[in-house]
């Protein structure tokens, strides 16, 4: 455990040096300014604009950070041969993976927290009220970003960076599009197509489970069972992908 935390701390500090948090900070400030300006044209509903932009930008930014930093999380270590130094401490390959993912997860949390905080400042200035869905959204955004991170790390172990990014983006888009398509009349009236699309959601990540933009921006109530089930789904799927990553990394020839 100590070695895992050591790797996580090193990864966290290393990623901070990439100045990614500065970009998140400036993005948050730009979001505040843009939200304030557009709210002047919202015709009496500036709180909706503030929350809507905040939720959208926070989700997209966290996924973008997960993809474009995650694709190099292990590949750069292998290419620069620093992984050999780490594994010679000695530290197990599974502990190394856990540490890298944990360190990257902290970066993702800070990214979401900074951008969402900037949005909430404007939201509260315009008279917005606290909702229990705000921390739930932060948690779900982290779940989604972690799942995307694990997917891109998995691809980075079996293909090149460009293909890893492209494949992950496709899975991210389909992870939102496919579940929504199950309600389309053309799909529901075609049993074969419906089975194929449902089968996709059983194999690949159903990211639409973590989409609560409508509930948060419009203050719709959210079923507690849905929150629990989505959380358990994220934990189970993340653990499954993580085990696959560890298995591939253990079998990978690093000599």
Protein Blocks (a to p, Z undefined) as FASTA:
>chain_A
ZZmmmmmmmmmmmmmmnommmmmmmmmmmmmmmmmmmmmmnnopamlmmmmmmmmmmmmm
mmmmmmmmmmmmmmmmmmnommmmmmmmpccfklmmmmmmmmmmmmmmmmmmmmmmmmmm
mmmmnopacdfklmmmmmmmmmmmmmmmmmmmmmmmmmcfklmmmmmmmmmmmmmmmmmm
mmpmklmmmmklmmmmmmmmmmmccfklmmcklmmmnopacdfklmmmmmmmmmmmmmmm
mmmmmmmmmmpccZZ
